[in-house]
């Protein structure tokens, strides 16, 4: 019969995750990943706006401006949101997700009411999920309980 290898109490209580990458890689990823997400979002919005017609210069400009705004807001949110209280932290991410989803839907020739309803729905769902996560993982001042 196989038995688990004995471990000391310090090994069990430590419970840290192993960090594979160094600090420089994390700094670069905090800029590169939001920029890539912005480019994907901008391409998606520009494609929705074209409605299957050929690509034009205005369409490219729209896609790049959308990507720029999305990436800038995402980088700002990644920087500022962890410093907020858990309620405002969850609300800021929910507002970002709701606005992003509603804007994408509005570019696909949907009505403004359906776009707003979709954005509010995404915002409500995101808020509930993130508030629960932050409420169970942080104290009232925003310090992680881990």
QUIVEN-V911301 format. One record per helix or strand of 3 or more residues. SS is the DSSP state (hx for helix, st for strand). FROM is the first residue (numbers start at 0). TO is the last residue. If there is no record, write none. Layout:
# QUIVEN-V911301
SS,FROM,TO + SS,FROM,TO
This chain:
# QUIVEN-V911301
hx,8,13 + hx,22,49 + hx,56,82 + hx,85,105 + hx,111,136
